[in-house]
Amino acid sequence: MDNFQTVLRFFTNQKSTIGYSFLALMTVGGERVFTLVSFQCPCNHDQNFAYGLTFLLGPAVVLLVLGLLFTSRLWRLYTGCCLNPMKLCPRGNCLGHLRVLMSIFCGACVAPVMWLAVALLNGTFYECAVSGLDDNLVVDLFCKNKTLACREELARVPCDRSKLSSDERMELLLMFRAQSQILGWCVIITAVVGGLLGTCYKNCRSKVSFLQLTFWKRYMEKEKERFDTLAVEYATKLADRNLQSFFENKEPAPFPFPNHRAWEEISAYYTFTESEQCYSTLQRYVERKDRDFPENKPVLDIEYGERDALRNN
């Protein structure tokens, strides 16, 4: 049992590393599937560049959009901001909003960067794209000290349909692949160095110590876990209470519930301040002495309550 707890604790502590490793494996597998199943370079000057670039950048854009779409932090930041723009700058802290937005965007860029790195290291998409360029500087670079047929047959090199000799074709392919892999390693190095510098800057500007920052992260994880659990429990109790009232045709029992303002306050994105010893907007709200008391009727929209009051009058 102790060994099981040790293994479970290890996987819990390393869940970010395990998640990124799994994402890398999925990216490699997806790239191989695209290459073997759906990718077929057209091998002509008019379509090679657009076709190759679409397969190189298209999945990266899709992964970026999906990364933003499934990031709960983004929707916590923007939900309701069209009706209340002040949510974007809570307590006038617009710079903090921009930092959070940058952090969200950087997190969503992990999968696209992995895709670009893997695709460039493989080189298939880049070979197709660059062979369709008509720019004289590019063509002169590839066909320098070669026959005139190189210019005409460059677009057919990735498909093994060119009239060039096997040695010339292989030389061009190796040149394409070398450039692609150099770009791939440049993407990896840039991402790693950028991540390191960003982490160093974030920790350097931190208002709390390393151990308190570690505790803050652990607290936020546990608060989210407990919130999800209690939200399910209270939603179940509320559903049971409403259904029982409906089927038994009687007044519903009182059900203390946070009001609309309370939900708005705890949904705001939290920024740490030295003047208060709080680790989340939830803790800041529950420790307030002037907080509102819970309502007995859960209200989803204030407008509905106003509408009912007008009807009664």
Residue pairs with C-beta under 8 A, 6 or more apart in sequence:
11 18
20 110
23 110
23 111
23 114
24 114
27 111
27 114
27 115
27 118
28 118
30 59
30 115
31 115
31 118
31 119
31 122
34 55
34 59
35 122
35 124
35 125
39 55
39 124
39 125
39 128
41 48
41 51
41 52
41 127
41 128
41 131
41 158
41 159
42 48
42 51
43 128
43 131
43 155
43 156
43 158
43 159
43 161
44 132
44 155
44 156
45 132
45 134
45 155
46 132
47 132
48 128
48 129
48 131
48 132
48 155
48 158
49 129
49 130
49 132
49 133
50 132
51 128
51 129
51 132
52 125
52 126
52 127
52 128
52 129
52 130
52 131
52 132
53 125
53 129
55 119
55 125
55 128
56 116
56 119
56 120
56 125
56 126
56 129
57 116
59 115
59 119
60 112
60 113
60 115
60 116
61 112
63 111
63 112
63 115
64 108
64 109
64 111
64 112
66 111
67 107
67 108
67 109
67 110
67 111
67 112
68 74
68 104
68 105
68 108
71 104
71 107
71 108
73 100
73 103
73 104
73 269
74 104
76 267
76 269
77 87
77 88
77 97
77 100
77 101
77 104
77 269
78 87
78 88
79 267
80 87
80 264
81 87
81 88
87 268
88 94
88 97
89 97
90 96
90 97
90 268
90 269
90 271
91 271
93 271
96 269
96 271
97 269
100 269
106 195
106 198
113 187
113 191
116 184
116 187
117 184
117 187
117 188
117 191
118 184
119 125
119 126
119 184
120 126
120 180
120 181
120 183
120 184
120 187
121 180
121 181
121 184
121 185
122 180
123 176
123 177
123 180
123 181
124 158
126 176
126 177
126 179
126 180
126 183
127 157
127 158
127 173
127 176
127 177
127 180
128 158
130 138
130 176
130 179
131 154
131 155
131 157
131 158
131 176
132 155
133 139
139 151
139 154
142 150
142 154
142 172
142 175
143 150
143 151
143 154
146 168
147 164
147 168
149 163
149 164
150 164
150 168
150 172
153 162
153 163
153 164
154 162
154 172
156 162
156 163
157 164
157 169
157 172
157 173
157 176
158 173
158 176
160 169
162 169
164 172
203 210
203 213
206 213
207 272
207 273
207 274
208 216
208 272
215 279
216 272
216 279
219 279
219 280
220 279
220 280
223 279
223 280
223 282
227 282
237 255
238 255
238 257
238 298
241 252
241 253
241 255
242 252
244 252
245 251
245 252
245 253
254 296
255 296
255 297
255 298
256 294
256 295
256 296
257 294
257 295
257 296
257 297
257 298
258 266
258 294
258 295
259 292
259 294
259 295
259 299
260 299
260 302
261 292
262 285
262 291
262 292
262 294
265 281
265 284
265 285
266 280
266 281
266 282
266 285
267 281
268 281
269 281
270 278
270 279
270 280
270 281
270 284
272 279
276 284
278 284
278 287
285 291
299 305
